[in-house]
């Protein structure tokens, strides 16, 4: 099979002494994407009591 253009560029960069971009892939710098929780709309829109609401209904 023929080489892709991206592979040719990657190999040329390696020949010139630059860093291999494959080494940078998949690095989350210590962040676990599964454990990171983002607050969702339900927390604010459907609060259990009026004290839990961020925006008070006037």
Secondary structure as GFF3:
##gff-version 3
##sequence-region A 1 58
A	DSSP	alpha_helix	5	15	.	.	.	ID=ss1
A	DSSP	three_ten_helix	21	24	.	.	.	ID=ss2
A	DSSP	alpha_helix	41	45	.	.	.	ID=ss3
A	DSSP	three_ten_helix	50	52	.	.	.	ID=ss4
###
